[in-house]
Amino acid sequence: MDDFPTNTIKRLAREVGIERISEDAIKELKVIILQIAEKYGRMAVENAKHAKRKTVKLEDVLLAEE
């Protein structure tokens, strides 16, 4: 999880209107964001496998989102 930049979390927080955020909150948001990405990533892989492909395409990601 350390390869996901803290500055990215801070930037995303600012973009949604958070002016100030504690380091603990940044760490927790990082965990949550990575869990969501992993969940949808796994679903997208399953969608690609179901379509008998190794390459995950946009349609697989969009289908995972539904």
Secondary structure by P-SEA (a helix, b strand, c coil): cccccaaaaaaaaaaaccccccaaaaaaaaaaaaaaaaaaaaaaaaaaaaaccccccaaaaaaaac
